[in-house]
Amino acid sequence: MSAANKESRLGAWIAMAVGASYFLLPLIATFEFSLRMKRGEYSFEAYEVVFGDPQFQATFGYSIVMAIATILMGILLVVPTAYWVHLRMPKLRPLVEFITLLPLVIPAIVIVFGYLRMYNSSSIIPLTGSEHATDFLLVCSYVTLSLPYMYRSVDTGLRTIDVRTLTEAAEALGANRATILLRVIFPNISSAILSGAFLTFAVVIGEFTMASLLDRPAFGPYLQLIGANRAYEPSALAVIAFIVTWASMGLINVFGRNRRTLPTR
Amino acid sequence: MNWLGVVPFFVFALLFMLLPTAYLMVGAFQDAEGHFTLLNLVALLEPHVLSAYWISFKISMASSIAGGLLGFLLAWAAVLGRLPGWIRPTLMTFSGVASNFAGVPLAFAFLATLGRMGLVTILLRKYLDVNIYSTGFSILSFVGLTLTYLYFQIPLMVLIVTPALEGLKKEWREACDCLGGSTVQYWRYIAMPVLWPSILGAMLLLFTNAFGAVATAYALTGSSLNIVPILLYAQIRGDVLHNPNLGYAMALGMIVITGLANAGYMVLRSKTDRRSA
């Protein structure tokens, strides 16, 4: 018994050590590479060049705006739908769930290919005709991409509260539908919505396929362009992107923990 | 009037997911004048296109099988390996980050690690006198791309399979020990029969995940590696196949493959759901 225990513990340590080195080496290597820009010494030169590049500021800013628009539109689309399915149309749940999982089945490149054909400038809805319309299309494509994450977060949140009782109590006090959603449901599942939002942010901020094929000046295509033309800046950008992803995920944990420490709210 | 509440969602899904996809699927069966034809599907068998599917299939297979096995091992070590308590939450948090750290930056990271000037390449040459590039290795190749994909495949596997491992009851192991069963017998007759649908299902998800990925491959290899998403990308940008409807057929082929993988996943998941219910 104890020999078997020791054996499995040793095996577990080996698995962890191999795993950790596979996952940490690229991070260390990328960081090290990003410091090599000045010959013969380590420096943050590559980061200074990146942060000073007006293209970086413009594309990163653009992608942040797109991400925020995506999050807002995603919340407006998903929360009322999930709420309504929970409250009134439980029979629709499998269908709605299935649709929200479709973006994991249909590759992003296929979806955007469909957009380009269906919404080209000679179609009935020429969404690729002007820049603003294309921005709107890009946001829609991002809402689609993030649908699985957003819906799952919100659905999990709704499962932890008593939707029916809350709704009936609010109705008894004379609240209308919009008030119930905004002032009763939203605050009660805010941590679930926030984790969906941060996950969406992490997915959208460096997205390449949609932005590139819709020809919008987003951060993803900028990254690709720098990668094809520069030596050290890409590593600095990869480090920045990793930190952004890490921060988004970290914030999810922070808000998830808040909910657990305030169970009576 | 109940259905009014879900109308916006269904309209959105139709306009921005279902109709655009359907448009391509119909186009796959039409020629340039809009007449019905199967020639586009036949054209998928052209060597250039077929080889793209084959390489994509191989990379997705390799990265989902390797990612599945390694991810399972990591999850096993964290859940059942009697390691210090901080390891499991750390692994889960890291997996959440790494499974989302895909796309262009991931390609940069692997170029800085295993590219010609990468840290690991240089260290191996300096201290072990091993030049991995003289062995035929290249980060721009099949092996290189698979190795890169594992960076998001393994964490995804960890995230999916950990709950299944947590579902293994301690009592089962104890009962097995009491009856004189060995570790091998425990895994062979008790744990694996419970776990295999989750493991196989998760691997199918990993397969889909790799099959549709564009950004990592494009940033890593440019258009030097002929895989389906990159060929389709080039086709959309500039009709490299000189037949727009062949592009639709390629999209259809992708959906059929990822759709089959997901159908398999759903069948396997319904198996595990029934058991746990």
Contacts between the chains, C-beta under 8 A, distances in Angstrom:
chain1	res1	chain2	res2	distance
A	1	B	177	7.4
A	4	B	183	5.7
A	5	B	82	6.9
A	8	B	80	7.2
A	8	B	81	6.1
A	8	B	82	7.0
A	8	B	183	7.7
A	9	B	81	6.2
A	9	B	82	5.2
A	9	B	83	7.3
A	11	B	77	7.2
A	11	B	81	7.1
A	12	B	76	7.5
A	12	B	77	3.7
A	12	B	78	7.8
A	12	B	80	7.6
A	12	B	81	2.5
A	12	B	82	6.9
A	12	B	83	5.4
A	13	B	77	7.7
A	13	B	81	7.5
A	13	B	83	7.0
A	15	B	73	4.8
A	15	B	74	5.9
A	15	B	76	7.3
A	15	B	77	4.0
A	15	B	81	7.3
A	16	B	74	7.1
A	16	B	77	5.3
A	16	B	78	7.5
A	16	B	81	7.6
A	16	B	83	6.7
A	16	B	87	6.6
A	16	B	91	7.9
A	19	B	70	7.2
A	19	B	73	7.8
A	19	B	74	4.8
A	19	B	77	7.8
A	19	B	154	7.4
A	22	B	150	7.6
A	22	B	151	7.9
A	22	B	154	7.7
A	23	B	94	6.9
A	23	B	98	6.3
A	23	B	151	7.3
A	23	B	154	8.0
A	23	B	155	8.0
A	25	B	113	6.1
A	25	B	119	7.7
A	25	B	120	6.3
A	26	B	109	4.4
A	26	B	110	6.0
A	26	B	112	7.3
A	26	B	113	4.4
A	26	B	151	6.8
A	27	B	109	7.0
A	28	B	119	7.1
A	29	B	109	7.3
A	29	B	112	5.0
A	29	B	113	3.9
A	29	B	118	6.1
A	29	B	119	3.6
A	29	B	120	6.2
A	30	B	108	6.7
A	30	B	109	4.4
A	30	B	112	4.4
A	30	B	113	6.9
A	32	B	112	7.6
A	32	B	119	5.4
A	33	B	112	3.8
A	33	B	117	7.7
A	33	B	118	7.3
A	33	B	119	6.4
A	34	B	112	7.5
A	77	B	8	6.4
A	77	B	9	6.1
A	77	B	12	5.9
A	78	B	9	7.7
A	80	B	5	6.7
A	80	B	8	7.5
A	81	B	5	7.4
A	81	B	6	5.6
A	81	B	8	7.2
A	81	B	9	4.0
A	84	B	2	7.9
A	84	B	5	3.7
A	84	B	6	5.7
A	85	B	6	6.7
A	88	B	2	4.9
A	88	B	5	6.8
A	89	B	2	6.0
A	89	B	3	7.2
A	89	B	5	7.5
A	89	B	6	6.4
A	92	B	6	6.3
A	96	B	6	7.2
A	96	B	9	6.9
A	99	B	9	7.9
A	99	B	10	7.9
A	99	B	13	5.0
A	99	B	17	7.5
A	102	B	13	7.8
A	102	B	17	6.0
A	102	B	18	7.9
A	103	B	17	6.9
A	104	B	205	7.5
A	104	B	208	6.7
A	104	B	209	7.9
A	104	B	262	7.3
A	105	B	208	6.7
A	105	B	255	7.4
A	105	B	258	5.4
A	105	B	259	5.8
A	105	B	262	4.7
A	106	B	17	7.0
A	106	B	21	5.6
A	106	B	255	5.9
A	106	B	258	7.2
A	107	B	211	7.1
A	107	B	212	2.9
A	107	B	214	7.8
A	107	B	229	6.7
A	107	B	254	5.6
A	107	B	255	7.7
A	107	B	258	6.4
A	108	B	212	6.6
A	108	B	214	7.1
A	109	B	212	6.7
A	109	B	214	5.2
A	109	B	229	5.5
A	109	B	232	5.7
A	109	B	233	6.3
A	109	B	236	7.6
A	109	B	251	7.9
A	109	B	254	7.9
A	110	B	21	6.4
A	110	B	24	6.6
A	110	B	212	7.7
A	110	B	232	7.8
A	110	B	251	4.6
A	110	B	254	5.8
A	110	B	255	6.2
A	111	B	16	7.8
A	111	B	17	6.4
A	111	B	20	6.1
A	111	B	21	6.6
A	112	B	236	7.9
A	113	B	20	7.8
A	113	B	24	6.1
A	113	B	232	7.0
A	113	B	236	5.5
A	113	B	247	7.1
A	113	B	251	5.6
A	114	B	19	7.5
A	114	B	20	2.6
A	114	B	21	5.3
A	114	B	22	8.0
A	114	B	23	5.3
A	114	B	24	5.1
A	114	B	251	7.8
A	115	B	16	7.6
A	115	B	20	5.3
A	116	B	236	6.6
A	117	B	20	7.3
A	117	B	23	5.7
A	117	B	24	6.8
A	117	B	27	7.1
A	118	B	19	6.5
A	118	B	20	4.9
A	118	B	23	5.0
A	119	B	20	8.0
A	140	B	12	7.6
A	140	B	15	7.7
A	140	B	16	4.6
A	141	B	16	6.9
A	143	B	12	7.4
A	143	B	16	7.4
A	144	B	16	5.3
A	144	B	17	5.4
A	199	B	100	7.5
A	202	B	100	4.8
A	203	B	100	6.6
A	206	B	103	5.4
A	206	B	104	6.3
A	206	B	105	6.1
A	207	B	103	7.1
A	207	B	215	7.7
A	208	B	103	5.5
A	208	B	104	5.5
A	208	B	214	6.9
A	208	B	215	3.7
A	208	B	218	7.3
A	208	B	219	7.5
A	209	B	214	4.6
A	209	B	215	6.0
A	209	B	233	7.6
A	213	B	233	7.4
A	213	B	236	5.8
A	213	B	237	7.4
A	220	B	103	6.7
A	220	B	104	6.1
A	220	B	215	6.8
A	223	B	103	8.0
A	223	B	104	4.1
A	223	B	105	6.5
A	223	B	108	7.6
A	223	B	219	7.3
A	224	B	104	5.2
A	224	B	215	7.5
A	224	B	218	6.9
A	224	B	219	5.3
A	227	B	104	6.3
A	227	B	107	6.8
A	227	B	108	5.9
A	227	B	111	7.9
A	227	B	219	5.2
A	228	B	222	7.2
A	234	B	108	4.1
A	234	B	111	7.2
A	234	B	112	7.7
A	235	B	108	5.9
A	235	B	109	7.7
A	235	B	112	4.8
A	237	B	105	6.5
A	237	B	108	6.6
A	238	B	105	4.1
A	238	B	106	7.6
A	238	B	108	3.8
A	238	B	109	4.9
A	238	B	112	7.2
A	241	B	101	7.4
A	241	B	104	7.9
A	241	B	105	3.7
A	242	B	97	7.8
A	242	B	101	5.9
A	242	B	105	6.6
A	242	B	109	7.6
A	245	B	97	5.5
A	245	B	100	5.4
A	245	B	101	5.1
A	246	B	97	5.2
A	248	B	100	7.8
A	249	B	93	6.7
A	249	B	96	4.8
A	249	B	97	4.7
A	249	B	100	7.0
A	250	B	93	7.8
A	252	B	96	7.5
A	253	B	93	6.4
